[in-house]
Amino acid sequence: MKRRHFCQSAVAAGVAVATATSRGFGQTVQAGRREGEPNLFSPLELRGVTLRNRIAMSPMCQYSSEDGFANDWHLAHHAARAVGGAGLLIAEATGVEPEGRITPNCLGIWKDEHVPALRRVTDFVRERSAVPGIQLAHAGVKASRYRPIHPTPNAFVPLDQGGWMPVGPTAKRYGKDGPVPHALTIDEIRVITGSFAAAAQRSIAAGFEVVELHFAHGYLGHSFLSPLMNERADEYGGSFDNRARFLLETARAVRRALPEDVPLFVRLSCTDWVEGGWTIDDSVKVSRLLAQEGVDLIDCSTGGATRRAEIPVGPDYQVPFAERIRREAKIPTGAVGLITDPAQADAILAEGRADLILMGRQLLREPYWTHRAWRELKSSTPAPIAREYAWALAETRQR
Ligand SMILES: Cc1cc2nc3c(=O)[nH]c(=O)nc-3n(C[C@H](O)[C@H](O)[C@H](O)COP(=O)(O)O)c2cc1C
C-alpha cells in the first residue's frame, strides 16, 4: 500500500503522473505528461510519495534554533513556500548530533524531544499538499561557527562560549581559526552512522516523507569523499572505495531505518572544482552504488571542500552534473543553483537533464514563485495556491 498521495487533484484533472522511481527509471518526465502541459507541473512519483510538481525548496539553514528546536520561524519559512505552491520542501541541514551543527543555532534532530516542534511544521506543509522533507547533516570540520548574523560571522565559537570540538576524517583545519579537528576513530565513525539512522527514524516520527543525506559542501560526509579533506590511511581513506565507505554505510543504515515507501535522497558535491579533488566521474560511480543501496535521487550540488576552487557560477552551472549522473548512473537527479526563471526550469526538465528542480535563494525572494511559474507557463493543473486566495484571483477562478 502506498504511503500517501498528494496528486489526487491532479489526477482528477486528468493529468497523468510521470514516474521516475528507482524501479521504474527511464520513464522521463515526458512520458507521463499531458500534451502541451509544462514539465514543471508534471507530478513526480518516488516510492510511495508523489510530488504535485517538480519544484523543491532547497535546504537552507535558518540559524534560528535554540538547542536544535524548531520554532515559529521554521513554521513561517516552510508555510510560506507550501502555500506558495512548491511540491517538496526540504528542511535545512539538521544536526544528527549536537556536534554536527554548523552553528549553535542550527536545527537538530538528535533527541526525541525535537520531534513535536518539527511535527507542527510537517503537519502544516502536508495539509497544504506539499511534501515535507528533511536534510540530515553533520558539519564535521566546519562545525562550531558563529551564525551569519553574529558580529563575527563564521568565526570559531570557543569551547567556553558554547562551542565544541569539530571532528573529521583527518586532523586538518578547514578555516584559519579554531582548533585542529579531532580525527575520528573507526568506532566513532560507526557511532555517527548510527546517529544518521536514529535521526532518520525520528524524521519519520516527525512527519517527514523524504529524507536527504547531506554529503556536500565540505561537511562531514563530503570530507570523507574528497581527497582534499580525507588523508586517512585506514579503510575509510585512500582509495575511492575507502573514501566512499562512510557514504555507502550511512546510506545503507538510513535506508534500513526508513519505511520502504519513503524516498531517500543524497546531496553530493559532484565536483571539488580543483585538480586532485573529487570529480564528476567519482560522482557518477558513487551514484551507481547508491542506486543499488536504494537511494532514489541524487541532488547535484558542487564545491565546499576548499577555498581554492574557482567556481564558474552562473545560470544552470551545476545542471551538467545532474544531467551526467542521470544519464550514466541511471538514477533520478535534482538540479540546483541559480535556477530562477520558469522557462529555464521547465527546459531543464524537458531536455531530460534532471527530474526535479531545487531552488534556494529565488524562493527566499519569492515564496510564490511556483504560482508565478504556473501562470507564466500556462499550466492546466490545479492552481498551486492556497484555497483561501485562489477563489479571489481571476486567473484561478476561470480554470
Ligand atoms: C541561506 C542559505 C542557507 C543554505 N543552507 C543549506 C543547507 O542547509 N544545506 C544545503 O545543502 N545547502 C544549503 N544552502 C545551499 C542551497 O541549498 C542551494 O544549493 C544554493 O543556494 C544554490 O541554489 P540557489 O542558487 O537556488 O540559491 C544554503 C543556501 C542559502 C542561500
The ligand as an SDF file (V2000), in Angstrom:
LIG
                    3D

 31 33  0  0  0  0  0  0  0  0999 V2000
   20.6210   30.9250    3.3430 C   0  0  0  0  0  0  0  0  0  0  0  0
   21.1260   29.6500    2.7270 C   0  0  0  0  0  0  0  0  0  0  0  0
   21.2730   28.5140    3.5010 C   0  0  0  0  0  0  0  0  0  0  0  0
   21.6940   27.3030    2.9380 C   0  0  0  0  0  0  0  0  0  0  0  0
   21.7200   26.1750    3.7000 N   0  0  0  0  0  0  0  0  0  0  0  0
   21.9560   24.9720    3.1130 C   0  0  0  0  0  0  0  0  0  0  0  0
   21.7570   23.7730    3.8230 C   0  0  0  0  0  0  0  0  0  0  0  0
   21.3000   23.7570    4.9700 O   0  0  0  0  0  0  0  0  0  0  0  0
   22.0530   22.6150    3.1860 N   0  0  0  0  0  0  0  0  0  0  0  0
   22.4950   22.5850    1.8900 C   0  0  0  0  0  0  0  0  0  0  0  0
   22.7560   21.5060    1.3570 O   0  0  0  0  0  0  0  0  0  0  0  0
   22.6380   23.7170    1.1900 N   0  0  0  0  0  0  0  0  0  0  0  0
   22.3570   24.8930    1.7490 C   0  0  0  0  0  0  0  0  0  0  0  0
   22.3950   26.0360    1.0080 N   0  0  0  0  0  0  0  0  0  0  0  0
   22.6200   25.9210   -0.4450 C   0  0  0  0  0  0  0  0  0  0  0  0
   21.2560   25.8610   -1.1730 C   0  0  0  0  0  0  0  0  0  0  0  0
   20.5230   24.7330   -0.7950 O   0  0  0  0  0  0  0  0  0  0  0  0
   21.4450   25.8680   -2.6970 C   0  0  0  0  0  0  0  0  0  0  0  0
   22.0980   24.6810   -3.0670 O   0  0  0  0  0  0  0  0  0  0  0  0
   22.2450   27.0650   -3.1820 C   0  0  0  0  0  0  0  0  0  0  0  0
   21.7910   28.2570   -2.5650 O   0  0  0  0  0  0  0  0  0  0  0  0
   22.1640   27.2180   -4.6920 C   0  0  0  0  0  0  0  0  0  0  0  0
   20.8320   27.3520   -5.1030 O   0  0  0  0  0  0  0  0  0  0  0  0
   20.1680   28.7920   -5.4410 P   0  0  0  0  0  0  0  0  0  0  0  0
   21.0450   29.4290   -6.4890 O   0  0  0  0  0  0  0  0  0  0  0  0
   18.8080   28.4360   -5.9630 O   0  0  0  0  0  0  0  0  0  0  0  0
   20.1300   29.5840   -4.1890 O   0  0  0  0  0  0  0  0  0  0  0  0
   22.0250   27.2570    1.5630 C   0  0  0  0  0  0  0  0  0  0  0  0
   21.9120   28.4180    0.8040 C   0  0  0  0  0  0  0  0  0  0  0  0
   21.4500   29.5940    1.3510 C   0  0  0  0  0  0  0  0  0  0  0  0
   21.2840   30.8000    0.4660 C   0  0  0  0  0  0  0  0  0  0  0  0
  1  2  1  0
  2  3  1  0
  2 30  2  0
  3  4  2  0
  4  5  1  0
  4 28  1  0
  5  6  2  0
  6  7  1  0
  6 13  1  0
  7  8  2  0
  7  9  1  0
  9 10  1  0
 10 11  2  0
 10 12  1  0
 12 13  2  0
 13 14  1  0
 14 15  1  0
 14 28  1  0
 15 16  1  0
 16 17  1  0
 16 18  1  0
 18 19  1  0
 18 20  1  0
 20 21  1  0
 20 22  1  0
 22 23  1  0
 23 24  1  0
 24 25  2  0
 24 26  1  0
 24 27  1  0
 28 29  2  0
 29 30  1  0
 30 31  1  0
M  END
$$$$
